């Protein structure tokens, strides 16, 4: 099975503009044979806690229908990032669109201290059945705790799908931690990070794929938008630039 991580520079609070860029990325990923594509944390609005409440949408919103339509037409599963309003508060969400199926949602369960003034933690785990794999999603800070992946592995996950908004320091820490996750739990890790301005920092790119022994298969640089396509059958990965008309 092929999975794709998109390294993207999102536009602050611009859901319509970001949505169009997502659709182009999804088309490109599908043309490469990907069955699942993952975007960085809060990719549809940018990682911008200060505007998250104004930009939040429920997963059922008609404004997200173009994503569902693309998934239905292309036969691809897509995990994006979006602030989600709930009765318990605003959550850092990962809406998931599957072909001809109801929309699902995962919400970040463990928040960093500086996220607590803006967001409420999620309280539900999720496993995605995609192709021959059971995929466990994770969002940034929580993915840096081995226990998060270990619980998913115990529930039957065999691939760890990580959506992040990380600084250069965070990426260095991730490059030490994610290979350990892969080795300890015997499952590949695919990580999508942002580039460009995000909140008070610069997204440091470095999106990457590791095999189930913790070997780095491919990575992107710290400033360019691009794609990583992980082929789990051959335990290989490639990187590509984004379609040029995204620029």
Buried (B, 14 or more C-beta within 10 A) or exposed (E): BBBBBBBBBBBBBBBEEBBEBBBBBBBBBBEBEBBBBBBBBBBBBBBBBEBBEEBBBBBEBEEBEBBBEBBBEBEBBBBBBBBBBBEEEBBBBBBBBBBEEEBBBBBBBBBBEEBEEBBBBBEEBBBBEBBEBBBBBBBBBBBBBBEBBBBBBEEEBBBBBBBBBBBBEBBEEBBEBBBBBBBEBEBBBBBBBBBBBBBEBBBBBBBBBBBBEBEBBBBBEBBEBBBBBBBBEEBEBBBBEBBEEBE
